[in-house]
């Protein structure tokens, strides 16, 4: 799981920057605690490969398994 700061339209650097923090597992949930508070007015992108399926038995037999997995993505606004 990763959390990235999305660049704003007026930001001179258009790179997504990773947010430093710790991930804790509580029951069936992941809790992300950033080292610094989220900044009001910024957008954050959360990416996770949890629950992404590589292939089923049928995909493996037919050779139609995914070769490049895509993470689940969710944008959060602060």
DRENDO-1510 file (C-alpha; in Angstrom, 1 decimal, always signed):
<recs>
REC; n; res; u; v; w
REC; 1; UNK; +0.0; +0.0; +0.0 .
REC; 2; UNK; +1.3; +3.5; -0.8 .
REC; 3; UNK; +0.0; +7.0; -0.3 .
REC; 4; UNK; +1.1; +9.7; -2.7 .
REC; 5; UNK; +0.6; +13.5; -2.7 .
REC; 6; UNK; -1.0; +14.5; -6.0 .
REC; 7; UNK; +0.5; +17.6; -7.7 .
REC; 8; UNK; -1.8; +20.6; -8.0 .
REC; 9; UNK; -2.4; +22.3; -11.4 .
REC; 10; UNK; -0.1; +25.1; -10.4 .
REC; 11; UNK; +2.7; +23.0; -8.9 .
REC; 12; UNK; +5.9; +23.5; -10.9 .
REC; 13; UNK; +7.0; +19.9; -10.2 .
REC; 14; UNK; +4.3; +17.4; -11.5 .
REC; 15; UNK; +5.7; +14.4; -9.7 .
REC; 16; UNK; +3.6; +12.4; -7.2 .
REC; 17; UNK; +5.5; +12.3; -3.8 .
REC; 18; UNK; +5.2; +9.4; -1.4 .
REC; 19; UNK; +3.9; +10.2; +2.0 .
REC; 20; UNK; +6.0; +8.8; +4.8 .
REC; 21; UNK; +4.1; +6.9; +7.5 .
REC; 22; UNK; +3.3; +3.6; +9.1 .
REC; 23; UNK; +0.6; +1.0; +8.2 .
REC; 24; UNK; -1.1; -0.9; +10.9 .
REC; 25; UNK; -3.4; -3.9; +10.4 .
REC; 26; UNK; -6.5; -3.9; +12.6 .
REC; 27; UNK; -8.8; -6.8; +12.0 .
REC; 28; UNK; -9.5; -6.8; +8.3 .
REC; 29; UNK; -8.5; -3.2; +7.8 .
REC; 30; UNK; -5.3; -1.3; +7.1 .
REC; 31; UNK; -4.8; +2.0; +9.0 .
REC; 32; UNK; -2.3; +4.5; +7.6 .
REC; 33; UNK; -0.8; +7.0; +10.0 .
REC; 34; UNK; +1.3; +9.7; +8.2 .
REC; 35; UNK; +4.4; +11.0; +9.8 .
REC; 36; UNK; +3.2; +14.6; +9.1 .
REC; 37; UNK; -0.5; +15.6; +9.1 .
REC; 38; UNK; -2.2; +15.7; +5.7 .
REC; 39; UNK; -2.3; +19.2; +4.2 .
REC; 40; UNK; -5.6; +20.9; +3.8 .
REC; 41; UNK; -6.4; +21.5; +0.1 .
REC; 42; UNK; -4.2; +18.7; -1.2 .
REC; 43; UNK; -5.3; +15.5; -2.9 .
REC; 44; UNK; -3.8; +12.2; -2.0 .
REC; 45; UNK; -3.7; +9.0; -4.0 .
REC; 46; UNK; -3.9; +5.6; -2.2 .
REC; 47; UNK; -2.8; +2.6; -4.2 .
REC; 48; UNK; -3.1; -1.0; -3.0 .
REC; 49; UNK; -2.7; -4.5; -4.5 .
REC; 50; UNK; -4.8; -6.0; -1.8 .
REC; 51; UNK; -7.6; -8.1; -3.3 .
REC; 52; UNK; -6.2; -7.8; -6.9 .
REC; 53; UNK; -6.3; -11.2; -8.5 .
REC; 54; UNK; -3.5; -12.4; -10.7 .
REC; 55; UNK; -5.2; -15.4; -12.2 .
REC; 56; UNK; -7.8; -18.1; -11.7 .
REC; 57; UNK; -7.1; -21.7; -12.5 .
REC; 58; UNK; -9.1; -21.2; -15.7 .
REC; 59; UNK; -6.9; -18.2; -16.7 .
REC; 60; UNK; -3.7; -20.3; -16.1 .
REC; 61; UNK; -5.0; -23.2; -18.2 .
REC; 62; UNK; -6.1; -21.0; -21.1 .
REC; 63; UNK; -3.0; -18.7; -20.8 .
REC; 64; UNK; -5.0; -15.6; -20.3 .
REC; 65; UNK; -3.5; -14.6; -16.9 .
REC; 66; UNK; -2.7; -10.9; -16.4 .
REC; 67; UNK; +1.0; -10.1; -16.8 .
REC; 68; UNK; +0.9; -6.6; -15.4 .
REC; 69; UNK; -1.4; -6.2; -12.4 .
REC; 70; UNK; -3.1; -2.8; -11.9 .
REC; 71; UNK; -3.4; -1.5; -8.3 .
REC; 72; UNK; -6.7; -0.4; -6.8 .
REC; 73; UNK; -6.7; +3.4; -6.6 .
REC; 74; UNK; -8.6; +5.9; -4.6 .
REC; 75; UNK; -8.2; +9.6; -4.5 .
REC; 76; UNK; -8.7; +11.4; -1.2 .
REC; 77; UNK; -9.3; +15.1; -0.8 .
REC; 78; UNK; -8.2; +16.9; +2.4 .
</recs>
